Structures are given as structure tokens and as C-alpha cells.
């Protein structure tokens, strides 16, 4: 996609004010570029030649404009010689003061010396192309950066460490071995190739793929999180419930119905799950224009949610609006939250959302909150949260590739037990091998790589 012979440069830290900002370079001429703009505190006497840093050491000095001799910033510089670097090329990191102006000035100076501005994800792309990371590990770099919870971070770090890749490579090697036998039987006579049972290794490969897929939905929840919409008619305690779950007074709460007129979103860490709670305006008939817009947004939030927390006020009889909201929820995963249990009970919930778990809470006192959180976790994982040594599949692309590989592997198993010609079995095994190769990168196309790495920030 891009030339590996270019020296690329980029700001690798978030733009804004901070203690430290980093300009990073990778490529064959990073040292030459650095020598032109960096004046070390302990410079060599004149006549001793250019400054030569020791690899993987940190040096104090100043970035100086070679044309005007203006001192741009006081910095710490590290030079890392290939191949023991992130990209497996020579790498320089310039640790500047973390302001927008000094970072941009340093970046401009490196560009003026001949470096090229890196494209999004180009540093990690070079690490992939040069063999330091496979494609699944490269994608895990972005997952580590975007992790929303400690559990999500652990899953991403495991993938970055190659746990998923190791499983994929093991299954793929088994299929490649079987494919080699099949192709040999096509090319040579039966007398030259000893007969071999291919059904068992194909079944084992299909079983391993299926096991990886079983954890895919759970893995993607840790990576992407879920959305839970708190819905109900006005004044049933939706905003109070949000505040309780957040452990802070985020939403305005008053006794006046219709206080909330727009959706309000906040993300919490619920037992390792990034859970985005969406507080919605009460759904009811209204002639107020602003209130009507808020109600429409509530309907949209409910339609986009993965889980509905239907909140009812059990201190008063159910109303027609409660039944209408239940109809809007339809078959979406839901929990019926019976709020205000600290008051006398007047509502009967028997006919409302039959089959849905009911949790009794008081948003005022906090009673029942732990049970509600457990119910949300159970609803997310459908009661299938179990410890497993199998790496979690966290990426929708990986899940799709595994589905494709499983489909072809199972087709090959079925064909191997019948009179199907060997060359037709080989077609399915080849397709399974290629699908698994898309995960780790052996069979990834240039277009796929461009899509994947375009999601990265510049400088990573």
C-alpha cells in the first residue's frame, strides 16, 4: 500500500495540552533527520563528526531549526535501531512538551528534512508487513487504545499477545496439512500416496472453529459494549434510576412530570462490560412541541438499544401508557424495573411484559440496585458467563471469517464421508484455509488492509 523506503513522521500523542507530547519517526533515514534538528546537551567537539546515539538510550537536548538556529523546544530523544522496534525499522521518538504549538513545530521540522507525514495506522501497518505482528495482533492495538473497561483491556492485551492468533494458526495448520494430502492424491496415483483418513482432522478443525465462535458474542460485548435504554412514562423515576446506577447526580430530578426532555447518555463499567445507559424522556401523549420531540427521540433510543429497562411506578396503578410502552419494546431483551418499592404498593405487574425478569428497586434508597445490575449482566450474556481458556473473539470481521471457515470445514467433513471427488473436497478445505488466513493476514487483500488500518489514528 505504501513504500517502506520512506521515512514517515507523525504526532503520536493526543492533540491538546499535556505534560508530554511525542513526535515519532520510522524509516531508513530517521537518524539523519534527527541529526539535522536535534542538538544534544553533551554534543561532540567540532570536527568529531555527526552525533551518534546509542540505540535504545534516552538523550536530553533541544530541537533547533537548522535554518534560523532558533531553539524550538527542550526535549528527550530516543533512537531505536531495527529490528528491536515497534515497526522493525529504525525508530525515533521525540518527547516534547505537550502543547499544540511545540508539537507542530517539531513535526514541521522533520517534514522539512524530507520525512513524509504518516497515514493513519501506517506505523502499525509496517509492523504487520515486516512481520512483527500478524493482522489479528495489529487490530488488537486499536482495541487496547479504545478499551473502555479493565476486562475489555485484558481481552485486547491477550489478543495483542497472540493468543487468538496461536489458536487460529493451529487450526489452519491442520487444514493445510489435510489440503496438502488431498492435492497430492490429485497429482499422484493411489499407489504412490498411502491412504489416510481425513474425516477426523477435518472434524477436529471444525470443532475448534466452533469453540472459538461460541465466545464471539461475549468477546464483542467486552470490546464494543451494549446500550441499555431506560424507558417508561413520565415521573416513574427513570432519571433517579440513572443517577443511582451512575453513583452520581447526572440527571436533573424533580417531582414535575416531563423534566427530562431529551436523551442523556452515560457509560458505566458493569462487571467489565462497557454499558451505555440512555435516560429517555417519558413516553406519553403531549401537545408540547419540545416534549414531543423528546418523546420521538426516546422511541429512537429504544429502537437502537440492545436492552430495555422498562421502569414502572408501583406506588400507583398501571396506566394505559405502560401497556403501550411494553408493546413498543416488543421482543427486545428487557428487564421490568418495579420502582418506588419504598412506598405503598398499588400496581399489579402480572400482565405486563410476561416472561421478562422483574426486579424491585427503590431509586430513592438504592434497595434492589445490586439485583438489577446482576439482572443486566445476566440479560447481556443470557446466563452463559463462564470462565474459559479459549481466547475471546472480539472483532466482527473475525467472527464473520470464522463462520465462513466453519461452513466450508463442515461441508468438507460431510463430503469426506461420501463419494465426493477429492478435488471438490479440496475446494472447501482451501476456502476454509483462506478464511482463517484473513484473520491473521496470510490471505488478506490490499483493500482489506486499507480498510482496517484507516481506522487507526495518525501516529499509531
PEJO-V815579 format. One record per residue. N is the residue number from 1. RES is the residue in one small letter. SS is DSSP state (2 for helix, 1 for strand, 0 for the rest). PSI is psi as a letter, one per 20 degrees, with the letter a starting at -180 (none if undefined). Layout:
# PEJO-V815579
n->N res->RES ss->SS psi->PSI
n->N res->RES ss->SS psi->PSI
This chain:
# PEJO-V815579
n->1 res->x ss->0 psi->g
n->2 res->x ss->0 psi->q
n->3 res->x ss->0 psi->p
n->4 res->x ss->0 psi->i
n->5 res->x ss->0 psi->i
n->6 res->x ss->0 psi->q
n->7 res->x ss->0 psi->p
n->8 res->x ss->1 psi->q
n->9 res->x ss->1 psi->q
n->10 res->x ss->1 psi->q
n->11 res->x ss->1 psi->p
n->12 res->x ss->0 psi->j
n->13 res->x ss->0 psi->q
n->14 res->x ss->0 psi->q
n->15 res->x ss->0 psi->p
n->16 res->x ss->0 psi->a
n->17 res->x ss->0 psi->p
n->18 res->x ss->1 psi->r
n->19 res->x ss->1 psi->g
n->20 res->x ss->1 psi->q
n->21 res->x ss->1 psi->q
n->22 res->x ss->1 psi->p
n->23 res->x ss->1 psi->p
n->24 res->x ss->1 psi->p
n->25 res->x ss->1 psi->q
n->26 res->x ss->1 psi->p
n->27 res->x ss->0 psi->r
n->28 res->x ss->0 psi->i
n->29 res->x ss->0 psi->k
n->30 res->x ss->2 psi->h
n->31 res->x ss->2 psi->g
n->32 res->x ss->2 psi->g
n->33 res->x ss->2 psi->g
n->34 res->x ss->2 psi->g
n->35 res->x ss->2 psi->h
n->36 res->x ss->2 psi->h
n->37 res->x ss->2 psi->i
n->38 res->x ss->1 psi->p
n->39 res->x ss->1 psi->o
n->40 res->x ss->1 psi->q
n->41 res->x ss->0 psi->h
n->42 res->x ss->0 psi->m
n->43 res->x ss->0 psi->q
n->44 res->x ss->0 psi->q
n->45 res->x ss->0 psi->q
n->46 res->x ss->0 psi->p
n->47 res->x ss->0 psi->i
n->48 res->x ss->0 psi->j
n->49 res->x ss->0 psi->r
n->50 res->x ss->0 psi->q
n->51 res->x ss->0 psi->p
n->52 res->x ss->0 psi->o
n->53 res->x ss->0 psi->q
n->54 res->x ss->0 psi->p
n->55 res->x ss->0 psi->q
n->56 res->x ss->0 psi->k
n->57 res->x ss->1 psi->q
n->58 res->x ss->1 psi->p
n->59 res->x ss->1 psi->p
n->60 res->x ss->1 psi->q
n->61 res->x ss->1 psi->b
n->62 res->x ss->1 psi->q
n->63 res->x ss->1 psi->p
n->64 res->x ss->1 psi->p
n->65 res->x ss->0 psi->o
n->66 res->x ss->0 psi->i
n->67 res->x ss->0 psi->g
n->68 res->x ss->0 psi->i
n->69 res->x ss->0 psi->j
n->70 res->x ss->0 psi->p
n->71 res->x ss->1 psi->o
n->72 res->x ss->1 psi->g
n->73 res->x ss->1 psi->q
n->74 res->x ss->1 psi->p
n->75 res->x ss->1 psi->r
n->76 res->x ss->1 psi->p
n->77 res->x ss->1 psi->p
n->78 res->x ss->1 psi->p
n->79 res->x ss->1 psi->p
n->80 res->x ss->1 psi->o
n->81 res->x ss->0 psi->p
n->82 res->x ss->0 psi->q
n->83 res->x ss->0 psi->j
n->84 res->x ss->0 psi->m
n->85 res->x ss->0 psi->r
n->86 res->x ss->0 psi->g
n->87 res->x ss->0 psi->i
n->88 res->x ss->0 psi->j
n->89 res->x ss->0 psi->r
n->90 res->x ss->0 psi->p
n->91 res->x ss->1 psi->q
n->92 res->x ss->1 psi->p
n->93 res->x ss->1 psi->p
n->94 res->x ss->1 psi->o
n->95 res->x ss->1 psi->o
n->96 res->x ss->1 psi->r
n->97 res->x ss->1 psi->q
n->98 res->x ss->1 psi->l
n->99 res->x ss->0 psi->q
n->100 res->x ss->2 psi->g
n->101 res->x ss->2 psi->g
n->102 res->x ss->2 psi->h
n->103 res->x ss->2 psi->g
n->104 res->x ss->2 psi->h
n->105 res->x ss->2 psi->g
n->106 res->x ss->2 psi->g
n->107 res->x ss->2 psi->g
n->108 res->x ss->2 psi->h
n->109 res->x ss->2 psi->g
n->110 res->x ss->2 psi->h
n->111 res->x ss->2 psi->h
n->112 res->x ss->2 psi->h
n->113 res->x ss->0 psi->j
n->114 res->x ss->0 psi->i
n->115 res->x ss->0 psi->q
n->116 res->x ss->1 psi->q
n->117 res->x ss->1 psi->p
n->118 res->x ss->0 psi->q
n->119 res->x ss->0 psi->r
n->120 res->x ss->0 psi->p
n->121 res->x ss->0 psi->j
n->122 res->x ss->2 psi->h
n->123 res->x ss->2 psi->g
n->124 res->x ss->2 psi->h
n->125 res->x ss->2 psi->g
n->126 res->x ss->2 psi->h
n->127 res->x ss->2 psi->h
n->128 res->x ss->2 psi->g
n->129 res->x ss->2 psi->h
n->130 res->x ss->0 psi->j
n->131 res->x ss->0 psi->j
n->132 res->x ss->0 psi->h
n->133 res->x ss->0 psi->q
n->134 res->x ss->0 psi->r
n->135 res->x ss->2 psi->h
n->136 res->x ss->2 psi->h
n->137 res->x ss->2 psi->h
n->138 res->x ss->2 psi->g
n->139 res->x ss->2 psi->h
n->140 res->x ss->2 psi->h
n->141 res->x ss->2 psi->g
n->142 res->x ss->2 psi->h
n->143 res->x ss->2 psi->h
n->144 res->x ss->2 psi->g
n->145 res->x ss->2 psi->h
n->146 res->x ss->2 psi->j
n->147 res->x ss->0 psi->p
n->148 res->x ss->0 psi->i
n->149 res->x ss->0 psi->r
n->150 res->x ss->2 psi->h
n->151 res->x ss->2 psi->g
n->152 res->x ss->2 psi->h
n->153 res->x ss->2 psi->g
n->154 res->x ss->2 psi->g
n->155 res->x ss->2 psi->g
n->156 res->x ss->2 psi->g
n->157 res->x ss->2 psi->h
n->158 res->x ss->2 psi->g
n->159 res->x ss->2 psi->h
n->160 res->x ss->2 psi->h
n->161 res->x ss->0 psi->i
n->162 res->x ss->0 psi->j
n->163 res->x ss->2 psi->g
n->164 res->x ss->2 psi->g
n->165 res->x ss->2 psi->h
n->166 res->x ss->2 psi->g
n->167 res->x ss->2 psi->g
n->168 res->x ss->2 psi->g
n->169 res->x ss->2 psi->h
n->170 res->x ss->2 psi->g
n->171 res->x ss->2 psi->g
n->172 res->x ss->2 psi->h
n->173 res->x ss->2 psi->h
n->174 res->x ss->2 psi->g
n->175 res->x ss->2 psi->h
n->176 res->x ss->2 psi->g
n->177 res->x ss->2 psi->g
n->178 res->x ss->2 psi->h
n->179 res->x ss->2 psi->h
n->180 res->x ss->2 psi->g
n->181 res->x ss->2 psi->g
n->182 res->x ss->2 psi->g
n->183 res->x ss->2 psi->h
n->184 res->x ss->2 psi->h
n->185 res->x ss->2 psi->h
n->186 res->x ss->2 psi->h
n->187 res->x ss->2 psi->h
n->188 res->x ss->0 psi->r
n->189 res->x ss->0 psi->r
n->190 res->x ss->0 psi->h
n->191 res->x ss->0 psi->h
n->192 res->x ss->0 psi->h
n->193 res->x ss->0 psi->o
n->194 res->x ss->0 psi->q
n->195 res->x ss->0 psi->q
n->196 res->x ss->0 psi->q
n->197 res->x ss->0 psi->o
n->198 res->x ss->0 psi->i
n->199 res->x ss->2 psi->g
n->200 res->x ss->2 psi->g
n->201 res->x ss->2 psi->h
n->202 res->x ss->2 psi->h
n->203 res->x ss->2 psi->g
n->204 res->x ss->2 psi->g
n->205 res->x ss->2 psi->g
n->206 res->x ss->2 psi->h
n->207 res->x ss->2 psi->h
n->208 res->x ss->2 psi->h
n->209 res->x ss->2 psi->g
n->210 res->x ss->2 psi->h
n->211 res->x ss->2 psi->h
n->212 res->x ss->2 psi->h
n->213 res->x ss->2 psi->h
n->214 res->x ss->2 psi->h
n->215 res->x ss->0 psi->j
n->216 res->x ss->2 psi->g
n->217 res->x ss->2 psi->g
n->218 res->x ss->2 psi->g
n->219 res->x ss->2 psi->g
n->220 res->x ss->2 psi->h
n->221 res->x ss->2 psi->g
n->222 res->x ss->2 psi->h
n->223 res->x ss->2 psi->g
n->224 res->x ss->2 psi->h
n->225 res->x ss->0 psi->a
n->226 res->x ss->1 psi->r
n->227 res->x ss->1 psi->p
n->228 res->x ss->1 psi->o
n->229 res->x ss->1 psi->p
n->230 res->x ss->1 psi->o
n->231 res->x ss->1 psi->q
n->232 res->x ss->0 psi->r
n->233 res->x ss->0 psi->r
n->234 res->x ss->0 psi->q
n->235 res->x ss->0 psi->k
n->236 res->x ss->0 psi->i
n->237 res->x ss->0 psi->k
n->238 res->x ss->2 psi->g
n->239 res->x ss->2 psi->h
n->240 res->x ss->2 psi->h
n->241 res->x ss->2 psi->g
n->242 res->x ss->2 psi->g
n->243 res->x ss->2 psi->h
n->244 res->x ss->2 psi->g
n->245 res->x ss->2 psi->h
n->246 res->x ss->2 psi->i
n->247 res->x ss->0 psi->k
n->248 res->x ss->0 psi->q
n->249 res->x ss->0 psi->m
n->250 res->x ss->0 psi->g
n->251 res->x ss->0 psi->q
n->252 res->x ss->0 psi->p
n->253 res->x ss->0 psi->p
n->254 res->x ss->0 psi->r
n->255 res->x ss->0 psi->i
n->256 res->x ss->0 psi->p
n->257 res->x ss->0 psi->q
n->258 res->x ss->0 psi->j
n->259 res->x ss->0 psi->g
n->260 res->x ss->0 psi->p
n->261 res->x ss->0 psi->j
n->262 res->x ss->0 psi->r
n->263 res->x ss->0 psi->q
n->264 res->x ss->1 psi->p
n->265 res->x ss->1 psi->p
n->266 res->x ss->1 psi->q
n->267 res->x ss->1 psi->p
n->268 res->x ss->1 psi->r
n->269 res->x ss->1 psi->o
n->270 res->x ss->1 psi->n
n->271 res->x ss->0 psi->l
n->272 res->x ss->0 psi->i
n->273 res->x ss->1 psi->p
n->274 res->x ss->1 psi->o
n->275 res->x ss->1 psi->o
n->276 res->x ss->1 psi->o
n->277 res->x ss->1 psi->p
n->278 res->x ss->1 psi->o
n->279 res->x ss->1 psi->p
n->280 res->x ss->0 psi->q
n->281 res->x ss->0 psi->q
n->282 res->x ss->0 psi->p
n->283 res->x ss->0 psi->o
n->284 res->x ss->0 psi->r
n->285 res->x ss->0 psi->p
n->286 res->x ss->0 psi->q
n->287 res->x ss->0 psi->i
n->288 res->x ss->0 psi->p
n->289 res->x ss->2 psi->g
n->290 res->x ss->2 psi->g
n->291 res->x ss->2 psi->h
n->292 res->x ss->2 psi->h
n->293 res->x ss->2 psi->h
n->294 res->x ss->2 psi->h
n->295 res->x ss->2 psi->h
n->296 res->x ss->2 psi->h
n->297 res->x ss->2 psi->h
n->298 res->x ss->2 psi->g
n->299 res->x ss->2 psi->g
n->300 res->x ss->2 psi->g
n->301 res->x ss->2 psi->h
n->302 res->x ss->2 psi->g
n->303 res->x ss->2 psi->h
n->304 res->x ss->2 psi->i
n->305 res->x ss->0 psi->q
n->306 res->x ss->0 psi->h
n->307 res->x ss->1 psi->p
n->308 res->x ss->1 psi->p
n->309 res->x ss->1 psi->n
n->310 res->x ss->1 psi->o
n->311 res->x ss->1 psi->p
n->312 res->x ss->1 psi->q
n->313 res->x ss->1 psi->o
n->314 res->x ss->0 psi->j
n->315 res->x ss->0 psi->i
n->316 res->x ss->0 psi->q
n->317 res->x ss->0 psi->q
n->318 res->x ss->0 psi->q
n->319 res->x ss->0 psi->r
n->320 res->x ss->2 psi->h
n->321 res->x ss->2 psi->h
n->322 res->x ss->2 psi->g
n->323 res->x ss->2 psi->h
n->324 res->x ss->2 psi->h
n->325 res->x ss->2 psi->h
n->326 res->x ss->2 psi->h
n->327 res->x ss->2 psi->h
n->328 res->x ss->2 psi->h
n->329 res->x ss->2 psi->h
n->330 res->x ss->0 psi->c
n->331 res->x ss->0 psi->j
n->332 res->x ss->0 psi->q
n->333 res->x ss->0 psi->p
n->334 res->x ss->1 psi->q
n->335 res->x ss->1 psi->p
n->336 res->x ss->1 psi->o
n->337 res->x ss->1 psi->o
n->338 res->x ss->1 psi->n
n->339 res->x ss->1 psi->r
n->340 res->x ss->0 psi->l
n->341 res->x ss->0 psi->i
n->342 res->x ss->0 psi->i
n->343 res->x ss->0 psi->r
n->344 res->x ss->0 psi->q
n->345 res->x ss->0 psi->p
n->346 res->x ss->0 psi->i
n->347 res->x ss->0 psi->q
n->348 res->x ss->0 psi->p
n->349 res->x ss->0 psi->j
n->350 res->x ss->0 psi->h
n->351 res->x ss->0 psi->j
n->352 res->x ss->0 psi->p
n->353 res->x ss->0 psi->m
n->354 res->x ss->0 psi->q
n->355 res->x ss->0 psi->i
n->356 res->x ss->0 psi->q
n->357 res->x ss->1 psi->p
n->358 res->x ss->1 psi->p
n->359 res->x ss->1 psi->p
n->360 res->x ss->1 psi->p
n->361 res->x ss->0 psi->r
n->362 res->x ss->0 psi->o
n->363 res->x ss->0 psi->i
n->364 res->x ss->0 psi->g
n->365 res->x ss->0 psi->i
n->366 res->x ss->0 psi->i
n->367 res->x ss->0 psi->p
n->368 res->x ss->0 psi->i
n->369 res->x ss->2 psi->g
n->370 res->x ss->2 psi->h
n->371 res->x ss->2 psi->h
n->372 res->x ss->2 psi->g
n->373 res->x ss->2 psi->g
n->374 res->x ss->2 psi->h
n->375 res->x ss->2 psi->h
n->376 res->x ss->2 psi->g
n->377 res->x ss->2 psi->g
n->378 res->x ss->2 psi->h
n->379 res->x ss->2 psi->h
n->380 res->x ss->2 psi->g
n->381 res->x ss->2 psi->j
n->382 res->x ss->0 psi->k
n->383 res->x ss->0 psi->j
n->384 res->x ss->0 psi->k
n->385 res->x ss->0 psi->o
n->386 res->x ss->0 psi->q
n->387 res->x ss->0 psi->q
n->388 res->x ss->0 psi->q
n->389 res->x ss->0 psi->i
n->390 res->x ss->0 psi->p
n->391 res->x ss->0 psi->p
n->392 res->x ss->0 psi->p
n->393 res->x ss->0 psi->o
n->394 res->x ss->0 psi->i
n->395 res->x ss->0 psi->p
n->396 res->x ss->2 psi->h
n->397 res->x ss->2 psi->g
n->398 res->x ss->2 psi->g
n->399 res->x ss->2 psi->g
n->400 res->x ss->2 psi->g
n->401 res->x ss->2 psi->h
n->402 res->x ss->2 psi->h
n->403 res->x ss->2 psi->g
n->404 res->x ss->2 psi->g
n->405 res->x ss->2 psi->g
n->406 res->x ss->2 psi->g
n->407 res->x ss->2 psi->g
n->408 res->x ss->2 psi->h
n->409 res->x ss->2 psi->g
n->410 res->x ss->2 psi->h
n->411 res->x ss->2 psi->h
n->412 res->x ss->2 psi->h
n->413 res->x ss->2 psi->g
n->414 res->x ss->2 psi->g
n->415 res->x ss->2 psi->h
n->416 res->x ss->2 psi->i
n->417 res->x ss->0 psi->j
n->418 res->x ss->0 psi->a
n->419 res->x ss->0 psi->k
n->420 res->x ss->0 psi->p
n->421 res->x ss->0 psi->q
n->422 res->x ss->2 psi->h
n->423 res->x ss->2 psi->h
n->424 res->x ss->2 psi->h
n->425 res->x ss->2 psi->g
n->426 res->x ss->2 psi->h
n->427 res->x ss->2 psi->g
n->428 res->x ss->2 psi->g
n->429 res->x ss->2 psi->g
n->430 res->x ss->2 psi->g
n->431 res->x ss->2 psi->h
n->432 res->x ss->2 psi->g
n->433 res->x ss->2 psi->g
n->434 res->x ss->2 psi->h
n->435 res->x ss->2 psi->g
n->436 res->x ss->2 psi->h
n->437 res->x ss->2 psi->h
n->438 res->x ss->2 psi->h
n->439 res->x ss->2 psi->g
n->440 res->x ss->2 psi->i
n->441 res->x ss->0 psi->i
n->442 res->x ss->0 psi->h
n->443 res->x ss->0 psi->j
n->444 res->x ss->0 psi->p
n->445 res->x ss->0 psi->r
n->446 res->x ss->2 psi->h
n->447 res->x ss->2 psi->g
n->448 res->x ss->2 psi->g
n->449 res->x ss->2 psi->g
n->450 res->x ss->2 psi->g
n->451 res->x ss->2 psi->g
n->452 res->x ss->2 psi->g
n->453 res->x ss->2 psi->i
n->454 res->x ss->0 psi->i
n->455 res->x ss->0 psi->i
n->456 res->x ss->0 psi->q
n->457 res->x ss->0 psi->q
n->458 res->x ss->0 psi->p
n->459 res->x ss->0 psi->i
n->460 res->x ss->0 psi->none
